[in-house]
C-alpha cells in the first residue's frame, strides 16, 4: 500500500472516529458510572448489564481504530462485570482505574 492509499484510509478512519465519538464517550461514561457505583456498593443489575454491553461494544470498536490497549481494557471490564452475579465492591478501585484509562485512551485519540 502506498502513502496515498494509507493517507486515504487514515482520513476515512478519522471521519468515522469523529462521527462515532459521542457514542463511544457515552459508553465510557456508562463504565465510569458503573465503576463508581460498584466501588460504593450501589451497583444495580441494570447498571451492571449496561456496563457489560458498553464494554463489549467498546472492545470491538476501539480495536477498529487501532486502540489495542483500549480493547484489552474493555474486554477485562466485560469479564469483570459479567463474571459474577454482582461484582465485588472490593473490585471497585480496579473498575474505576480501568474506566479512567479507557477515558484517557479515547480522549487522546481525538
C-alpha positions as CSV (number, residue, x, y, z in Angstrom):
1,X,0.0,0.0,0.0
2,X,1.4,3.4,-0.9
3,X,1.3,6.5,1.1
4,X,-1.6,8.0,-0.9
5,X,-3.7,4.9,-0.1
6,X,-2.6,4.9,3.6
7,X,-3.5,8.6,3.8
8,X,-6.9,8.0,2.4
9,X,-7.5,5.2,4.9
10,X,-6.4,7.4,7.8
11,X,-8.7,10.2,6.7
12,X,-11.6,7.8,6.4
13,X,-10.9,6.4,9.9
14,X,-10.6,9.9,11.3
15,X,-14.0,10.7,9.8
16,X,-15.6,7.6,11.3
17,X,-14.0,8.4,14.7
18,X,-15.5,11.9,14.7
19,X,-18.9,10.5,13.7
20,X,-18.9,7.8,16.4
21,X,-17.1,9.7,19.2
22,X,-20.2,10.8,21.0
23,X,-21.4,7.2,21.2
24,X,-18.0,6.0,22.3
25,X,-17.9,8.7,25.0
26,X,-21.4,7.7,26.2
27,X,-20.2,4.1,26.6
28,X,-17.2,5.2,28.5
29,X,-19.5,7.2,30.8
30,X,-21.6,4.1,31.4
31,X,-18.5,2.3,32.5
32,X,-17.4,5.3,34.7
33,X,-20.8,5.4,36.4
34,X,-20.9,1.6,36.9
35,X,-17.4,1.5,38.4
36,X,-18.2,4.3,40.8
37,X,-21.5,2.6,41.8
38,X,-19.7,-0.7,42.4
39,X,-17.0,1.0,44.5
40,X,-19.8,2.5,46.6
41,X,-21.5,-0.9,46.8
42,X,-24.6,0.5,44.9
43,X,-24.3,-1.2,41.5
44,X,-27.7,-2.1,40.2
45,X,-28.4,-5.1,38.0
46,X,-29.3,-2.6,35.2
47,X,-26.0,-0.7,35.6
48,X,-24.1,-4.0,35.6
49,X,-25.9,-5.2,32.4
50,X,-25.3,-1.8,30.7
51,X,-21.6,-2.0,31.7
52,X,-21.3,-5.4,30.2
53,X,-22.9,-4.2,26.9
54,X,-20.9,-1.0,26.8
55,X,-17.6,-2.8,27.5
56,X,-18.3,-5.4,24.8
57,X,-19.1,-2.8,22.2
58,X,-16.1,-0.7,23.1
59,X,-13.8,-3.7,22.9
60,X,-14.8,-4.1,19.3
61,X,-14.8,-0.5,18.1
62,X,-11.6,0.6,19.8
63,X,-9.7,-2.2,18.0
64,X,-11.1,-0.9,14.7
65,X,-9.4,2.4,15.4
66,X,-6.1,0.8,16.3
67,X,-6.6,1.3,20.1
68,X,-5.5,-2.2,21.1
69,X,-4.9,-1.3,24.7
70,X,-8.4,0.1,24.9
71,X,-9.7,-3.2,23.5
72,X,-7.8,-5.2,26.1
73,X,-9.1,-3.0,28.9
74,X,-12.7,-3.1,27.7
75,X,-12.5,-6.9,27.5
76,X,-11.3,-7.0,31.1
77,X,-14.2,-4.8,32.2
78,X,-16.6,-7.0,30.3
79,X,-15.3,-10.1,32.1
80,X,-15.3,-8.4,35.5
81,X,-18.9,-7.3,35.2
82,X,-20.2,-10.5,33.7
83,X,-18.1,-12.9,35.7
84,X,-20.3,-12.9,38.8
85,X,-23.9,-12.1,39.7
86,X,-22.7,-8.9,41.3
87,X,-19.1,-7.6,41.1
88,X,-17.4,-7.4,44.5
89,X,-17.1,-3.9,45.8
90,X,-13.5,-4.7,46.5
91,X,-13.0,-4.6,42.8
92,X,-14.3,-1.1,42.7
93,X,-10.9,0.6,42.7
94,X,-9.8,-1.6,39.8
95,X,-13.0,-0.9,37.8
96,X,-12.6,2.9,38.4
97,X,-9.0,2.7,37.3
98,X,-9.8,0.8,34.1
99,X,-12.6,3.1,33.2
100,X,-10.3,6.1,33.7
101,X,-7.7,4.5,31.5
102,X,-10.3,4.0,28.8
103,X,-11.4,7.6,29.0
104,X,-7.8,8.7,28.6
105,X,-7.3,6.5,25.6
106,X,-10.5,7.8,23.9
107,X,-9.6,11.4,24.7
108,X,-6.1,11.1,23.4
109,X,-7.3,9.6,20.1
110,X,-9.2,12.8,19.2
